[in-house]
Amino acid sequence: MRPVARVGRSLAMSGPVDPPGFVVIVPVKPPARGKSRLTGHSPARRRDLATAFALDTTAAARATPGVVTVLGMTDDYALAGLLRSSGCAVVPDGATELNAALVQAAAEAGRRWPDAHPVVLLADLPCLTPSALSGVLAALPRDRPAFVRDAQGSGTTLYAAPLEQFRPRFGPASAAAHAEEGVVDVDAPDPRVRRDVDDADDLRAAITLGVGTHTAAALVGTDSSA
């Protein structure tokens, strides 16, 4: 006689199955070409800040519950080394256009981590924290694309979608582009998920919220009111 009762009890005791985790894809320009709008800083300082932003963003993502891995996407050899040494996986920027490169990166993520949900996160979120990101990830629908607006409301700081629906629209007015495609606009009440840094005003706002250790170190000796 088959031990039906025992099998049933074992299944009941196993509890609900957790949903698959997330692969967070972080595209990063070569720091020497990034953050040209950060006026009041030398080219070397802008390069250091761009690097620090990326390291703080990826550190917060790696420490977020439910994140299986962080996949950095960059063609910068030195930055790729820093990301790997911090615990990230890295792929090259495989296309000349950002969205096409992200589709390629998501496909690679799907090959390596087939059960994980791909999420794109901008690399210039220096005040991001694991708790802030965790709240957004928990609110994401798993069956359709979703995005989070930036602090200005016109851009996008996070995009997620099942691999078969993964069609990001980063670029000018990306929030409107995503909305027009029917992508779910996820409310992110924690401003640290939306506070990207492009110019000096953005940086001051990020400093007010509190930046990560790499950005704080890069800011030593600078006038944060500049």
C-alpha positions as a Markdown table, in Angstrom:
| # | Residue | x | y | z |
|---|---|---|---|---|
| 1 | Met | 0.0 | 0.0 | 0.0 |
| 2 | Arg | 1.4 | 3.4 | -1.0 |
| 3 | Pro | 2.2 | 5.8 | 1.9 |
| 4 | Val | -0.2 | 8.4 | 0.7 |
| 5 | Ala | -0.7 | 10.0 | 4.1 |
| 6 | Arg | 3.1 | 10.4 | 4.6 |
| 7 | Val | 3.6 | 12.0 | 1.2 |
| 8 | Gly | 0.7 | 14.4 | 1.7 |
| 9 | Arg | 2.0 | 15.4 | 5.1 |
| 10 | Ser | 5.5 | 16.1 | 3.6 |
| 11 | Leu | 4.0 | 18.3 | 0.9 |
| 12 | Ala | 1.9 | 20.2 | 3.4 |
| 13 | Met | 4.9 | 20.8 | 5.7 |
| 14 | Ser | 7.0 | 22.1 | 2.8 |
| 15 | Gly | 5.0 | 25.4 | 2.7 |
| 16 | Pro | 4.5 | 27.8 | -0.2 |
| 17 | Val | 7.2 | 27.9 | -2.9 |
| 18 | Asp | 9.1 | 31.2 | -3.1 |
| 19 | Pro | 9.0 | 33.0 | -6.4 |
| 20 | Pro | 12.2 | 33.0 | -8.5 |
| 21 | Gly | 14.7 | 35.7 | -7.7 |
| 22 | Phe | 16.0 | 38.6 | -9.8 |
| 23 | Val | 19.0 | 39.2 | -12.0 |
| 24 | Val | 19.8 | 42.9 | -11.8 |
| 25 | Ile | 21.4 | 44.2 | -15.0 |
| 26 | Val | 23.4 | 47.4 | -14.5 |
| 27 | Pro | 24.6 | 49.1 | -17.7 |
| 28 | Val | 27.6 | 51.4 | -17.1 |
| 29 | Lys | 29.2 | 53.8 | -19.6 |
| 30 | Pro | 33.0 | 54.0 | -19.5 |
| 31 | Pro | 33.5 | 56.4 | -16.5 |
| 32 | Ala | 35.8 | 58.7 | -18.6 |
| 33 | Arg | 32.8 | 59.4 | -20.8 |
| 34 | Gly | 30.1 | 59.6 | -18.1 |
| 35 | Lys | 28.6 | 62.4 | -16.1 |
| 36 | Ser | 29.6 | 65.3 | -18.4 |
| 37 | Arg | 26.8 | 67.4 | -16.9 |
| 38 | Leu | 28.3 | 67.3 | -13.5 |
| 39 | Thr | 29.7 | 70.9 | -13.7 |
| 40 | Gly | 32.1 | 72.2 | -11.1 |
| 41 | His | 34.2 | 69.0 | -11.1 |
| 42 | Ser | 37.3 | 68.2 | -13.1 |
| 43 | Pro | 37.2 | 65.4 | -15.7 |
| 44 | Ala | 39.1 | 63.2 | -13.3 |
| 45 | Arg | 36.7 | 63.9 | -10.5 |
| 46 | Arg | 33.7 | 63.2 | -12.8 |
| 47 | Arg | 35.3 | 59.9 | -13.8 |
| 48 | Asp | 35.8 | 58.9 | -10.1 |
| 49 | Leu | 32.2 | 59.9 | -9.3 |
| 50 | Ala | 30.8 | 57.9 | -12.1 |
| 51 | Thr | 32.8 | 54.9 | -10.9 |
| 52 | Ala | 31.7 | 55.4 | -7.3 |
| 53 | Phe | 28.0 | 55.7 | -8.4 |
| 54 | Ala | 28.2 | 52.4 | -10.2 |
| 55 | Leu | 29.9 | 50.6 | -7.3 |
| 56 | Asp | 27.4 | 52.0 | -4.7 |
| 57 | Thr | 24.5 | 51.0 | -7.0 |
| 58 | Thr | 25.7 | 47.5 | -7.5 |
| 59 | Ala | 26.6 | 47.0 | -3.8 |
| 60 | Ala | 23.1 | 47.9 | -2.8 |
| 61 | Ala | 21.6 | 45.6 | -5.4 |
| 62 | Arg | 23.9 | 42.7 | -4.4 |
| 63 | Ala | 22.8 | 43.1 | -0.8 |
| 64 | Thr | 19.1 | 43.1 | -1.6 |
| 65 | Pro | 17.1 | 40.0 | -0.6 |
| 66 | Gly | 15.9 | 38.1 | -3.6 |
| 67 | Val | 18.6 | 39.2 | -6.0 |
| 68 | Val | 20.3 | 36.1 | -7.4 |
| 69 | Thr | 23.2 | 38.1 | -9.0 |
| 70 | Val | 24.1 | 41.5 | -10.3 |
| 71 | Leu | 25.2 | 41.6 | -13.9 |
| 72 | Gly | 27.3 | 44.6 | -14.9 |
| 73 | Met | 27.3 | 45.6 | -18.5 |
| 74 | Thr | 30.3 | 47.6 | -19.6 |
| 75 | Asp | 33.1 | 47.8 | -22.1 |
| 76 | Asp | 35.4 | 49.5 | -19.6 |
| 77 | Tyr | 38.2 | 47.1 | -18.7 |
| 78 | Ala | 39.1 | 48.7 | -15.4 |
| 79 | Leu | 35.5 | 49.1 | -14.2 |
| 80 | Ala | 34.8 | 45.5 | -15.2 |
| 81 | Gly | 37.6 | 44.4 | -13.0 |
| 82 | Leu | 36.2 | 46.4 | -10.1 |
| 83 | Leu | 32.7 | 45.0 | -10.5 |
| 84 | Arg | 34.0 | 41.4 | -10.7 |
| 85 | Ser | 36.1 | 41.9 | -7.6 |
| 86 | Ser | 33.1 | 43.2 | -5.7 |
| 87 | Gly | 31.1 | 40.1 | -6.6 |
| 88 | Cys | 29.2 | 41.0 | -9.8 |
| 89 | Ala | 29.1 | 39.1 | -13.0 |
| 90 | Val | 30.1 | 41.2 | -16.0 |
| 91 | Val | 29.2 | 41.1 | -19.7 |
| 92 | Pro | 30.4 | 43.5 | -22.4 |
| 93 | Asp | 28.2 | 46.2 | -23.9 |
| 94 | Gly | 27.3 | 44.1 | -26.9 |
| 95 | Ala | 25.6 | 46.7 | -29.1 |
| 96 | Thr | 25.9 | 50.3 | -30.1 |
| 97 | Glu | 22.4 | 51.2 | -28.9 |
| 98 | Leu | 21.6 | 50.8 | -25.2 |
| 99 | Asn | 18.3 | 49.0 | -25.5 |
| 100 | Ala | 19.6 | 46.5 | -28.0 |
| 101 | Ala | 22.6 | 45.9 | -25.6 |
| 102 | Leu | 20.2 | 45.4 | -22.7 |
| 103 | Val | 18.1 | 42.8 | -24.7 |
| 104 | Gln | 21.4 | 40.9 | -25.3 |
| 105 | Ala | 22.3 | 41.1 | -21.7 |
| 106 | Ala | 18.9 | 39.9 | -20.6 |
| 107 | Ala | 19.2 | 37.0 | -23.0 |
| 108 | Glu | 22.5 | 36.1 | -21.5 |
| 109 | Ala | 21.0 | 36.4 | -18.0 |
| 110 | Gly | 18.2 | 34.0 | -19.1 |
| 111 | Arg | 20.8 | 31.5 | -20.3 |
| 112 | Arg | 22.8 | 31.6 | -17.1 |
| 113 | Trp | 20.0 | 32.0 | -14.6 |
| 114 | Pro | 16.9 | 30.7 | -16.4 |
| 115 | Asp | 14.6 | 30.9 | -13.5 |
| 116 | Ala | 15.4 | 34.5 | -12.5 |
| 117 | His | 13.4 | 37.6 | -13.5 |
| 118 | Pro | 15.6 | 40.2 | -15.4 |
| 119 | Val | 15.7 | 43.7 | -14.0 |
| 120 | Val | 17.5 | 46.7 | -15.4 |
| 121 | Leu | 18.8 | 49.2 | -12.9 |
| 122 | Leu | 20.6 | 52.5 | -13.8 |
| 123 | Ala | 24.1 | 52.8 | -12.5 |
| 124 | Asp | 23.8 | 56.3 | -11.1 |
| 125 | Leu | 21.8 | 55.7 | -8.0 |
| 126 | Pro | 24.4 | 56.4 | -5.3 |
| 127 | Cys | 21.9 | 56.7 | -2.4 |
| 128 | Leu | 20.2 | 53.4 | -3.2 |
| 129 | Thr | 19.8 | 51.0 | -0.3 |
| 130 | Pro | 18.8 | 47.3 | -0.2 |
| 131 | Ser | 15.6 | 48.1 | 1.7 |
| 132 | Ala | 14.6 | 50.7 | -0.9 |
| 133 | Leu | 15.2 | 48.3 | -3.8 |
| 134 | Ser | 13.6 | 45.4 | -2.0 |
| 135 | Gly | 10.4 | 47.3 | -1.7 |
| 136 | Val | 10.2 | 47.9 | -5.4 |
| 137 | Leu | 11.1 | 44.4 | -6.4 |
| 138 | Ala | 8.4 | 43.1 | -4.2 |
| 139 | Ala | 5.9 | 45.3 | -6.0 |
| 140 | Leu | 6.9 | 44.2 | -9.5 |
| 141 | Pro | 4.4 | 42.1 | -11.5 |
| 142 | Arg | 6.0 | 38.9 | -12.7 |
| 143 | Asp | 3.8 | 38.4 | -15.8 |
| 144 | Arg | 4.3 | 41.7 | -17.6 |
| 145 | Pro | 6.8 | 44.6 | -18.0 |
| 146 | Ala | 7.1 | 47.3 | -15.4 |
| 147 | Phe | 9.2 | 50.4 | -14.8 |
| 148 | Val | 10.0 | 53.0 | -12.1 |
| 149 | Arg | 10.2 | 56.7 | -13.0 |
| 150 | Asp | 13.1 | 58.8 | -12.0 |
| 151 | Ala | 12.9 | 61.8 | -9.6 |
| 152 | Gln | 12.1 | 64.2 | -12.4 |
| 153 | Gly | 9.3 | 61.9 | -13.6 |
| 154 | Ser | 10.4 | 61.9 | -17.3 |
| 155 | Gly | 13.1 | 59.2 | -17.1 |
| 156 | Thr | 13.4 | 55.6 | -15.9 |
| 157 | Thr | 15.6 | 54.2 | -13.2 |
| 158 | Leu | 14.4 | 50.6 | -13.3 |
| 159 | Tyr | 12.8 | 48.3 | -15.9 |
| 160 | Ala | 11.7 | 44.7 | -15.5 |
| 161 | Ala | 10.0 | 42.2 | -17.7 |
| 162 | Pro | 9.7 | 38.5 | -18.4 |
| 163 | Leu | 12.4 | 37.6 | -20.9 |
| 164 | Glu | 9.9 | 37.0 | -23.8 |
| 165 | Gln | 8.4 | 40.5 | -23.2 |
| 166 | Phe | 11.8 | 42.3 | -22.5 |
| 167 | Arg | 11.7 | 45.4 | -24.7 |
| 168 | Pro | 13.1 | 48.4 | -22.7 |
| 169 | Arg | 12.8 | 51.9 | -24.1 |
| 170 | Phe | 15.6 | 53.8 | -22.3 |
| 171 | Gly | 16.5 | 57.2 | -23.9 |
| 172 | Pro | 14.9 | 60.7 | -23.9 |
| 173 | Ala | 11.5 | 60.8 | -22.2 |
| 174 | Ser | 11.8 | 57.1 | -21.5 |
| 175 | Ala | 9.0 | 57.2 | -18.9 |
| 176 | Ala | 6.5 | 58.3 | -21.6 |
| 177 | Ala | 7.9 | 55.7 | -24.0 |
| 178 | His | 7.4 | 52.9 | -21.5 |
| 179 | Ala | 3.9 | 54.1 | -20.6 |
| 180 | Glu | 3.0 | 54.3 | -24.3 |
| 181 | Glu | 4.0 | 50.6 | -24.6 |
| 182 | Gly | 1.6 | 49.7 | -21.8 |
| 183 | Val | 4.4 | 49.0 | -19.3 |
| 184 | Val | 3.2 | 49.1 | -15.7 |
| 185 | Asp | 4.2 | 52.3 | -13.9 |
| 186 | Val | 5.2 | 51.1 | -10.4 |
| 187 | Asp | 5.0 | 53.5 | -7.6 |
| 188 | Ala | 8.2 | 53.8 | -5.6 |
| 189 | Pro | 7.6 | 55.9 | -2.5 |
| 190 | Asp | 11.2 | 55.6 | -1.4 |
| 191 | Pro | 13.0 | 58.4 | -3.2 |
| 192 | Arg | 16.3 | 56.6 | -3.2 |
| 193 | Val | 15.2 | 54.3 | -6.0 |
| 194 | Arg | 14.3 | 57.3 | -8.2 |
| 195 | Arg | 17.2 | 59.6 | -7.3 |
| 196 | Asp | 19.6 | 59.2 | -10.3 |
| 197 | Val | 22.4 | 61.7 | -10.6 |
| 198 | Asp | 23.1 | 63.6 | -13.9 |
| 199 | Asp | 24.0 | 67.1 | -12.8 |
| 200 | Ala | 25.1 | 69.1 | -9.8 |
| 201 | Asp | 21.5 | 69.6 | -8.5 |
| 202 | Asp | 20.9 | 65.9 | -8.6 |
| 203 | Leu | 24.1 | 65.3 | -6.7 |
| 204 | Arg | 23.2 | 67.7 | -4.0 |
| 205 | Ala | 19.8 | 66.0 | -3.7 |
| 206 | Ala | 21.5 | 62.6 | -3.4 |
| 207 | Ile | 23.9 | 63.8 | -0.7 |
| 208 | Thr | 20.9 | 65.1 | 1.3 |
| 209 | Leu | 19.3 | 61.6 | 1.1 |
| 210 | Gly | 22.6 | 60.0 | 2.0 |
| 211 | Val | 25.1 | 58.4 | -0.5 |
| 212 | Gly | 27.0 | 55.1 | -0.3 |
| 213 | Thr | 30.5 | 54.7 | 0.9 |
| 214 | His | 32.2 | 54.8 | -2.5 |
| 215 | Thr | 30.5 | 58.1 | -3.5 |
| 216 | Ala | 31.2 | 59.6 | 0.0 |
| 217 | Ala | 34.9 | 58.8 | -0.5 |
| 218 | Ala | 34.9 | 60.2 | -4.0 |
| 219 | Leu | 33.4 | 63.4 | -2.7 |
| 220 | Val | 36.1 | 64.0 | 0.0 |
| 221 | Gly | 37.7 | 67.4 | -0.7 |
| 222 | Thr | 34.9 | 68.6 | -2.9 |
| 223 | Asp | 32.4 | 71.4 | -2.3 |
| 224 | Ser | 29.1 | 69.6 | -2.3 |
| 225 | Ser | 27.3 | 72.9 | -2.8 |
| 226 | Ala | 29.0 | 73.5 | -6.1 |
